[in-house]
Amino acid sequence: MAWYLGQSMVQSTSLSNLRYEANMLTDEISQQMNSRISALEKVSETVKGRDNPLWLQNELRRNNALLEWFDGIVVIDANGEVVADWPVVVDWQGLDTAQTEFFRMLKGTQNPYVSEPFIGRASQYPMVLVNVPRFDAQGEFDGVIGGVVSLRTSGLFSRLSRMQQSEGSYAVIFTAAGTVLYHPEREKIMSDALSQFNNRWLSEALDGWQGTAVGSLMNGEAGMQAYGQVWPAGWIVGRYLTREQADLPLSDYIKKLWWIWAMLAVLMLPLLWWLLGRLLHPLRYLETQIGEVGLGQRQKVALATNMQELNQVASTFNRVEGERQALLNSLHEREAFLNSILQATPQGMFVANFDGEITYMNPALLDLLGISSTIPTSQWIKQVHPDDREGALDMWRHSLKTHSDFVRQLRFIRHGTSDQNAGKEILWLEVHARAVMVSQAEFSLGMVGMVKDITERRQQEAIQRWEAEHDPLTGLLNRRGFDRRLDEAFAEFQKTSTPSVLMMFDLDHFKPINDEGGHALGDEMLRRIAQVVAWEVRRSDHVARQGGDEFGVLLPSCTLSQAQKVAESLRQAVADISVTHEGKEYCVTLSMGVTAFSEDDHEVDDAMKRADAASYDAKAQGCNAVVISVLDTSNVNALFD
């Protein structure tokens, strides 16, 4: 008993502890990355408008204290060429970085960015480059200042190195692309986690999710895990604990309890056996007589004992038995009357006692549920839909305890009762049960309930709700449904800063399809595009047809860098779609604007206006393009053709 009760407590405690440790590691690494980024931004302000390599080299030397945080600092001009570094590294000055991932990202977003890890040529340690943009006096992009950070010697993961980690309890740091930055087993650092481990929760975390879960860990063992997001660096902290490691304290405790109980049982059992034999002999005689009364073999109990207490028990039992017989006779008459009523009514009805057992169901209810009267409650209750079962049982137990009315709508899985009807049918039932009170004695006899089939009504309501928020042509969300989900995502962003990305696009060259092939051909093209777009995004994303050939996509829990890949895949997928009419093939492309919610947005319309304006920019630049837009940026930040 201690083991089964303790396991749920151990799991709850372990999950809370893992969540705390993951948040603690996330906060510390975020603070360290923010400090480094702030230091580089101060240097960027100091060298604003300066392009003399010798002056820049001397200025970096004056900021030698930054080497406490960085293994090296480089200054890159607007063309991607390294113009200064400290400490000086041979062949660095004049190096062209224009085509590197980090330079293109800085030039496009003009926000601080941490590069993917690489191996240092001299130290052979894993390193990353922390980058901040430089701006000239007019506020235009003027290059990059980057700081090289060693993941082994910089102190970024100092708390991890101080934590007591074992084979069953450890922490891992990943990049958003799935590269392992830190692992207790060093040979796994710089490996691709997604190619080695099939972990659903890790995949969710790489997409922006954070929280706790129970399931298979990275090494395949069963256990618990917690994830946190290091937003400044785009990293993920994973904290893992195997089930075996979590249960160790409980196992030791159970072993101690077992030996203590065994020793006490060995010492006490002979004495207790003798004492109980002496005390229970008259009770056994009383038990025998009570059993005979129950079988109708005698009318009352009669004991020949000097124990006053047992004589009082026998007297009380005889009195209660007489009252019980009188009540039973009256009850049988009432039950016969009630059964006649329940058998004749076309409404499904049932009777239950206060132990929760259904003691009677009338023929109308048995026919409605498609079950036999001989099936026990524990068996047919499993036919209540899993999503409704726990809530209904909790409310049923509450009604039994408080004698309050039970009113609930739930789904019931009705099995076929013949070979011709062998499938399953889901019924929506409305159940209303009320306690039957005896007014004079002020106690209740049980619960009486009615069951009504409301399947057709619920189906009609579901169809009406779906039609109110969906486009009838494509089956996608309409403007109303899309606006509601936008409001929900924006509210979540304001409350928890969870990033979300909005995409708005319309179709290029769509008008000739309607003009030459007719609206039927245009509708077919719209349906195909809707299918392709819905296929390319995640199940948690929302796709809408805003009207005509205008579409919208909402990517909750997604950053701009992740959304760029999605946008490009959508652009290519739409470009591959075609329809044919009278031997002529018609194709379309899209002009898409992409933006993310910003802390300066006062309402959802601010983000929608940015996305809409970016889509017009894409169309103005020749169509078949994706434009990424951020707040207060009138330029095109990224263009994919």
C-alpha positions in Angstrom: 0.0 0.0 0.0 2.8 2.4 0.9 4.5 1.6 -2.5 1.4 2.3 -4.6 0.4 5.4 -2.6 4.0 6.7 -2.6 4.6 6.3 -6.3 2.2 9.1 -7.3 3.7 11.4 -4.6 7.2 10.6 -5.9 6.2 11.4 -9.4 4.5 14.6 -8.5 7.5 15.7 -6.3 10.0 14.7 -9.0 8.2 16.6 -11.7 8.0 19.7 -9.6 11.7 19.4 -8.8 12.6 18.8 -12.4 10.5 21.8 -13.5 12.3 24.0 -10.8 15.7 22.8 -11.9 15.0 23.3 -15.6 13.7 26.8 -14.9 16.7 27.6 -12.7 19.1 26.5 -15.4 17.1 28.3 -18.0 17.2 31.6 -16.0 20.9 31.3 -15.3 21.9 30.6 -18.9 19.5 33.3 -20.1 21.0 35.8 -17.7 24.5 35.0 -18.8 23.6 35.3 -22.5 21.8 38.6 -21.8 24.9 39.9 -20.0 27.1 39.0 -22.9 24.8 40.5 -25.4 24.5 43.7 -23.4 28.3 44.0 -23.2 28.6 43.6 -27.0 25.8 46.2 -27.5 27.8 48.7 -25.4 30.9 48.1 -27.5 28.7 48.5 -30.6 27.6 51.9 -29.4 31.2 52.9 -28.7 32.4 52.1 -32.2 29.3 53.5 -34.0 30.2 55.2 -37.2 33.9 54.1 -37.0 35.4 52.2 -39.9 39.2 52.6 -39.3 40.6 49.1 -38.7 43.5 50.4 -36.6 41.2 52.5 -34.4 38.8 49.6 -34.0 41.7 47.3 -33.1 42.8 49.7 -30.3 39.3 50.1 -29.0 38.9 46.3 -28.7 42.2 46.2 -26.9 40.9 48.9 -24.5 37.9 46.6 -23.7 40.2 43.7 -22.7 38.0 43.0 -19.7 35.4 41.4 -22.1 37.8 38.5 -22.5 36.5 37.3 -19.1 33.3 36.5 -21.0 34.6 35.9 -24.5 37.5 33.9 -26.0 37.7 36.6 -28.7 35.9 39.6 -30.3 35.6 40.4 -33.9 34.3 43.5 -35.8 32.7 42.9 -39.2 31.7 45.6 -41.6 28.5 46.0 -43.6 29.9 43.8 -46.5 30.7 40.9 -44.2 34.5 41.4 -44.0 36.3 41.1 -40.7 38.1 44.5 -40.1 39.3 44.0 -36.5 39.7 41.2 -33.9 41.1 40.8 -30.4 43.2 38.9 -29.5 44.6 39.0 -33.0 44.2 35.7 -34.9 46.2 35.1 -38.0 44.1 35.1 -41.2 41.0 36.6 -39.5 41.3 40.2 -40.7 39.9 40.4 -44.2 38.0 37.1 -43.8 34.7 37.2 -45.8 31.6 36.2 -43.7 28.9 37.6 -46.0 27.5 34.1 -46.8 27.6 32.7 -43.3 24.4 31.8 -41.5 24.9 34.3 -38.6 25.8 37.3 -40.9 22.7 36.8 -43.1 20.5 36.4 -40.0 21.9 39.6 -38.4 21.6 41.6 -41.6 18.0 40.3 -42.1 16.6 40.6 -38.6 19.0 43.2 -37.1 18.5 41.6 -33.7 21.1 39.8 -31.5 21.7 36.3 -32.6 23.7 33.3 -31.4 25.2 31.1 -34.1 25.1 27.3 -34.5 28.0 25.7 -32.6 31.3 25.0 -34.3 34.6 23.4 -33.2 37.4 25.9 -32.5 40.5 25.4 -34.7 43.0 25.9 -31.8 41.2 24.6 -28.7 39.1 21.9 -30.5 36.3 22.9 -28.0 32.7 23.5 -29.1 32.1 27.2 -29.5 29.4 29.7 -30.5 29.5 33.2 -31.8 27.3 35.8 -30.0 26.5 38.5 -32.5 24.9 42.0 -32.2 24.3 44.4 -35.1 26.3 47.6 -35.7 24.5 50.7 -36.9 25.9 53.9 -38.4 24.9 57.5 -37.4 21.8 57.3 -39.6 20.7 54.1 -37.9 21.4 51.9 -41.0 23.0 48.4 -40.7 26.8 48.8 -40.5 28.0 45.4 -39.7 28.4 43.0 -36.8 30.2 42.7 -33.5 30.7 39.1 -32.5 32.0 37.4 -29.3 33.4 33.9 -29.5 32.2 31.9 -26.5 33.7 28.5 -25.5 31.0 26.2 -24.3 33.5 24.3 -22.1 35.5 27.1 -20.5 33.3 30.2 -20.5 31.2 29.3 -17.4 27.9 29.3 -19.3 27.2 25.8 -18.0 28.9 26.2 -14.6 25.8 25.3 -12.7 25.4 22.1 -14.7 29.0 21.1 -13.9 28.3 21.7 -10.2 25.1 19.6 -10.3 25.4 16.0 -9.1 24.5 14.1 -12.3 24.3 10.4 -12.7 23.3 7.9 -15.3 19.7 8.2 -14.1 19.6 12.0 -13.4 21.1 14.4 -15.9 20.6 17.6 -17.9 21.2 18.3 -21.6 21.4 21.6 -23.6 20.2 21.7 -27.2 20.0 24.2 -30.0 16.7 24.8 -31.7 18.0 22.7 -34.6 18.6 19.7 -32.3 22.4 19.9 -31.9 23.6 18.8 -28.4 25.6 21.6 -26.7 26.0 20.0 -23.3 25.8 16.4 -22.2 27.3 14.5 -19.2 28.8 12.1 -21.9 31.1 14.4 -23.8 31.1 12.2 -26.9 27.5 13.1 -27.5 28.2 16.9 -27.6 27.8 18.3 -31.1 25.7 15.3 -32.2 22.2 15.6 -33.7 19.7 14.7 -31.0 16.8 14.1 -33.4 18.7 11.6 -35.5 19.7 9.6 -32.4 16.6 9.7 -30.1 12.9 9.2 -30.9 11.5 11.5 -28.1 8.2 13.2 -28.8 8.6 15.7 -26.0 12.0 16.8 -27.2 10.6 17.4 -30.7 7.9 19.6 -29.1 10.5 21.5 -27.1 12.5 22.2 -30.2 9.4 23.8 -31.7 9.1 26.1 -28.7 7.1 24.1 -26.0 8.3 24.1 -22.4 6.9 22.1 -19.5 7.1 18.6 -17.9 6.1 15.2 -19.2 6.3 11.5 -18.3 7.5 9.0 -21.0 10.6 7.6 -22.6 13.8 9.5 -22.1 16.7 10.1 -24.5 18.3 6.7 -23.6 14.9 4.9 -24.1 14.3 4.3 -20.3 11.0 5.2 -18.7 11.1 8.4 -16.6 10.3 12.0 -16.2 11.5 15.1 -18.1 11.3 18.9 -18.0 12.1 21.4 -20.7 12.8 25.2 -20.6 13.5 27.7 -23.4 16.6 29.9 -23.3 15.0 32.6 -25.6 18.0 34.9 -25.9 20.1 32.1 -27.4 17.4 30.0 -29.0 18.5 27.0 -26.9 16.5 24.4 -25.0 17.3 23.0 -21.5 16.3 19.4 -20.9 16.3 17.9 -17.4 15.8 14.1 -17.1 15.2 11.6 -14.3 14.7 7.9 -14.8 11.8 6.1 -13.0 14.3 3.8 -11.3 16.3 6.7 -9.9 13.2 8.5 -8.8 11.9 5.4 -6.9 15.2 4.7 -5.0 14.2 6.6 -1.8 10.8 5.0 -1.8 12.3 1.5 -2.4 14.6 1.9 0.6 11.7 3.1 2.7 9.6 0.1 1.7 12.4 -2.3 2.6 12.7 -0.8 6.1 8.9 -1.0 6.6 8.8 -4.7 5.4 11.5 -5.8 7.9 10.0 -3.9 10.8 6.5 -5.4 10.1 7.9 -8.9 9.7 9.7 -8.7 13.0 6.6 -7.3 14.8 4.3 -10.0 13.2 6.6 -12.8 14.3 6.7 -11.5 17.9 3.0 -10.6 18.3 1.2 -13.3 16.3 1.2 -16.1 18.8 0.0 -13.9 21.6 -2.7 -12.3 19.5 -3.9 -15.6 18.3 -4.4 -16.9 21.8 -6.1 -13.7 23.0 -8.5 -13.5 20.0 -9.5 -17.1 20.4 -10.6 -16.4 24.0 -12.4 -13.2 23.1 -14.2 -14.3 20.0 -15.7 -17.6 21.1 -19.0 -16.0 22.2 -19.0 -13.8 19.2 -18.8 -16.8 16.9 -21.8 -18.2 18.6 -23.7 -14.9 18.0 -22.5 -14.9 14.4 -23.9 -18.3 13.8 -27.3 -17.4 15.2 -27.4 -14.1 13.2 -26.7 -16.2 10.0 -29.6 -18.5 10.8 -31.9 -15.6 11.2 -30.8 -14.3 7.8 -31.5 -17.7 6.3 -35.0 -17.8 7.9 -34.1 -20.8 10.1 -34.9 -18.9 13.3 -36.9 -15.8 14.2 -34.5 -14.3 16.8 -31.2 -14.9 18.5 -31.0 -16.3 22.0 -27.6 -16.4 23.8 -26.7 -18.2 27.0 -23.8 -16.1 28.2 -22.9 -13.9 31.2 -21.4 -11.2 28.9 -23.8 -8.2 29.4 -22.5 -6.5 26.3 -23.4 -9.5 24.0 -26.8 -9.8 25.6 -27.5 -6.1 24.8 -26.3 -6.7 21.2 -28.7 -9.7 20.9 -31.6 -7.7 22.3 -30.9 -4.8 20.0 -30.6 -7.1 17.0 -33.9 -8.8 17.7 -35.7 -5.4 17.9 -34.1 -4.1 14.7 -34.9 -7.4 12.9 -38.6 -7.0 13.8 -38.6 -3.4 12.5 -36.8 -4.6 9.4 -39.3 -7.2 8.6 -42.2 -4.7 8.9 -40.3 -2.2 6.6 -39.6 -5.0 4.1 -43.2 -5.9 3.8 -44.1 -2.2 3.1 -41.1 -1.8 0.7 -42.1 -4.8 -1.4 -45.5 -3.2 -2.0 -44.0 0.1 -3.0 -41.4 -1.6 -5.3 -44.2 -3.5 -7.1 -46.0 -0.2 -7.7 -42.9 1.6 -8.9 -41.8 -1.3 -11.2 -45.2 -1.1 -12.9 -44.7 2.6 -13.6 -41.1 2.3 -14.7 -41.9 -0.7 -17.0 -44.7 1.2 -18.8 -42.9 4.6 -19.3 -41.3 5.2 -22.7 -38.7 7.5 -21.1 -35.4 5.8 -20.1 -35.2 5.7 -16.3 -32.9 4.1 -13.6 -32.6 3.6 -9.9 -29.3 3.7 -7.9 -28.3 3.3 -4.3 -25.9 5.6 -2.5 -23.0 3.2 -3.1 -23.2 4.3 -6.7 -24.5 1.0 -8.1 -27.4 1.1 -10.6 -29.9 -1.3 -9.2 -32.6 -1.0 -11.9 -33.0 0.1 -15.5 -36.3 0.1 -17.2 -36.8 -1.6 -20.7 -36.7 1.8 -22.5 -33.3 2.6 -21.1 -31.9 -0.9 -21.8 -33.0 -0.6 -25.4 -31.6 2.9 -25.7 -28.2 1.8 -24.4 -28.2 -1.5 -26.2 -27.2 -3.5 -23.1 -28.6 -6.4 -21.1 -30.0 -6.1 -17.6 -27.6 -8.8 -16.5 -24.5 -6.8 -17.3 -22.9 -5.3 -14.2 -22.4 -1.5 -13.8 -18.6 -1.8 -13.8 -18.8 -3.4 -17.3 -21.2 -1.1 -19.2 -19.8 2.1 -17.5 -16.7 1.5 -19.7 -18.9 2.3 -22.7 -19.1 6.0 -21.5 -16.8 8.0 -23.8 -13.2 8.2 -22.2 -13.2 12.0 -22.5 -16.5 12.2 -20.5 -16.1 9.3 -18.1 -13.9 10.8 -15.3 -15.8 14.1 -15.2 -19.2 12.3 -15.1 -18.0 9.9 -12.3 -16.6 12.8 -10.2 -19.9 14.6 -10.5 -21.8 11.4 -9.7 -19.8 10.8 -6.6 -20.4 14.4 -5.5 -24.1 14.0 -6.0 -24.2 10.8 -4.0 -22.2 12.4 -1.2 -24.3 15.6 -1.0 -27.6 14.2 -2.2 -27.7 17.0 -4.8 -29.1 16.7 -8.3 -27.0 15.1 -11.0 -27.4 16.8 -14.4 -24.9 15.9 -17.1 -24.6 15.6 -20.9 -22.2 12.8 -22.0 -21.3 10.5 -24.8 -22.1 6.8 -24.7 -20.6 4.2 -27.1 -23.5 1.9 -28.1 -22.4 -1.5 -29.5 -24.5 -3.3 -32.1 -26.9 -5.9 -30.9 -27.1 -8.1 -34.0 -24.9 -9.3 -36.9 -26.5 -6.6 -39.2 -25.7 -3.9 -36.6 -22.3 -5.0 -35.3 -20.6 -1.6 -35.4 -20.4 1.2 -32.8 -22.6 4.2 -32.5 -21.9 7.3 -30.3 -25.0 8.7 -28.6 -25.2 12.0 -26.8 -27.3 11.5 -23.6 -28.7 13.9 -21.1 -28.9 12.4 -17.6 -30.9 14.0 -14.8 -31.0 12.1 -11.4 -32.4 13.3 -8.1 -32.3 11.9 -4.5 -35.5 10.3 -3.2 -36.1 11.8 0.3 -38.3 10.4 3.0 -39.7 13.6 4.4 -40.8 12.5 7.8 -37.6 10.6 8.6 -35.4 13.0 6.7 -33.3 10.4 5.0 -32.8 9.3 1.4 -33.6 6.0 -0.2 -31.4 6.4 -3.3 -31.3 8.2 -6.6 -33.9 8.1 -9.4 -32.9 9.3 -12.8 -34.1 9.9 -16.4 -32.0 9.5 -19.6 -32.8 11.4 -22.8 -31.2 10.8 -26.3 -30.1 14.3 -27.5 -27.7 13.0 -30.3 -29.6 14.7 -33.1 -29.7 18.0 -31.2 -26.0 17.9 -30.4 -25.1 17.0 -34.0 -27.1 20.0 -35.3 -25.5 22.3 -32.8 -22.0 21.0 -33.8 -22.7 21.6 -37.5 -23.9 25.1 -36.8 -20.8 25.9 -34.7 -18.5 24.5 -37.4 -20.3 26.4 -40.3 -20.1 29.7 -38.3 -16.3 29.6 -38.3 -15.3 27.7 -41.5 -15.2 28.5 -45.2 -17.7 26.1 -47.0 -15.6 25.9 -50.2 -12.2 24.9 -48.7 -13.1 23.7 -45.2 -10.5 26.1 -43.8 -11.3 28.7 -41.1 -13.1 31.8 -42.3 -12.3 35.3 -41.2 -14.4 35.0 -38.0 -12.8 31.8 -36.9 -9.3 33.0 -37.7 -9.9 36.3 -35.8 -10.9 34.4 -32.7 -7.7 32.2 -32.8 -5.6 35.3 -33.4 -7.1 37.0 -30.3 -6.4 33.9 -28.2 -2.8 33.7 -29.4 -2.2 37.4 -28.8 -3.6 37.1 -25.3 -1.3 34.2 -24.6 1.6 36.2 -26.0 0.8 39.2 -23.7 0.5 36.9 -20.7 3.4 34.5 -21.1 5.5 36.0 -24.0 4.9 32.8 -26.0 6.0 33.7 -29.6 3.6 33.4 -32.5 4.0 34.1 -36.2 1.3 35.5 -38.6 1.5 34.8 -42.4 -0.8 36.6 -44.9 -0.7 35.9 -48.6 -2.8 36.2 -51.7 -2.4 34.4 -55.1 -0.6 35.7 -58.1 -2.1 35.1 -61.6 -5.3 33.8 -60.2 -7.7 36.1 -62.2 -7.0 34.4 -65.6 -8.2 31.1 -64.1 -11.6 32.6 -63.2 -11.8 34.6 -66.5 -10.9 31.8 -68.9 -11.8 28.6 -67.0 -14.8 29.9 -65.0 -15.5 30.0 -61.3 -15.7 26.2 -61.1 -12.0 25.9 -62.2 -11.1 28.8 -59.8 -12.8 26.9 -56.9 -10.9 23.7 -57.7 -7.6 25.7 -57.6 -8.6 27.2 -54.2 -9.5 23.7 -52.8 -6.1 22.3 -53.9 -4.2 25.2 -52.4 -6.1 24.8 -49.1 -5.2 21.1 -49.0 -1.5 21.7 -49.7 -1.2 24.6 -47.1 -3.0 22.6 -44.4 -0.6 19.6 -45.2 2.6 21.7 -45.0 1.9 23.3 -41.5 1.7 21.6 -38.1 -1.6 20.2 -36.7 -1.5 22.9 -34.0 -1.3 25.7 -36.6 -4.4 27.5 -38.0 -5.1 28.1 -41.7 -7.8 30.4 -42.9 -9.3 31.6 -46.2 -9.9 35.3 -45.5 -11.9 35.8 -48.7 -11.4 35.5 -52.5 -7.8 34.4 -53.0 -6.5 35.8 -49.7 -5.2 33.3 -47.0 -3.9 33.6 -43.5 -1.7 31.2 -41.4 -1.2 31.5 -37.6 1.8 29.6 -36.1 1.5 29.5 -32.3 4.6 28.9 -30.2 6.9 29.6 -33.2 9.7 32.0 -33.8 10.5 34.0 -37.0 13.6 31.9 -37.7 11.5 28.7 -37.5 8.7 30.3 -39.6 11.1 31.2 -42.4 11.4 27.5 -43.3 7.6 27.0 -43.2 7.0 30.1 -45.4 9.5 28.9 -48.0 8.0 25.4 -48.1 4.5 27.0 -48.6 5.8 29.2 -51.4 7.3 26.2 -53.3 4.3 23.9 -52.6 1.8 26.4 -54.0 4.0 27.0 -57.1 3.8 23.3 -57.9 0.0 23.3 -58.0 -1.8 23.4 -61.4 -5.2 22.9 -62.9 -6.0 22.1 -66.6 -8.9 23.4 -68.7 -9.4 22.7 -72.4 -5.8 21.5 -72.7 -4.3 24.6 -71.1 -2.5 24.3 -67.7 -2.9 27.1 -65.2 -0.5 27.8 -62.3 -0.4 30.3 -59.5 2.2 31.6 -57.1 1.9 33.4 -53.8 3.0 36.8 -52.4 3.4 36.3 -48.6 4.0 38.7 -45.7 5.3 37.2 -42.4 5.6 38.9 -39.0 5.7 37.9 -35.3 3.8 39.4 -32.4 5.9 42.2 -30.8 5.8 43.6 -27.2 5.0 47.0 -28.8 1.8 45.7 -30.4 -1.2 47.1 -28.7 -3.7 44.9 -30.5 -3.8 42.1 -33.1 -4.5 44.5 -35.9 -1.0 45.9 -35.5 0.5 42.6 -36.5 -2.0 42.0 -39.3 -1.2 45.4 -40.8 2.5 44.5 -40.8 1.9 41.1 -42.4 -0.5 42.7 -45.0 2.0 45.4 -45.9 4.8 42.8 -46.2 2.6 40.8 -48.7 2.1 43.9 -50.8 5.9 44.4 -50.7 6.4 40.8 -51.9 4.0 41.4 -54.8 5.7 44.7 -55.7 9.0 42.9 -56.0 7.8 40.6 -58.7 5.4 38.1 -56.9 6.3 34.5 -55.9 8.1 35.9 -52.8 8.1 35.8 -49.0 8.8 39.0 -47.1 9.7 38.9 -43.4 8.7 42.1 -41.5 9.4 43.2 -37.9 8.0 46.2 -35.9 9.3 49.6 -36.9 11.2 48.3 -39.9 10.0 49.7 -43.2 12.6 47.7 -45.2 12.3 44.2 -46.4 14.2 42.2 -43.9 14.4 38.9 -45.8 13.3 37.9 -49.3 13.1 34.4 -50.6 12.7 34.0 -54.4 
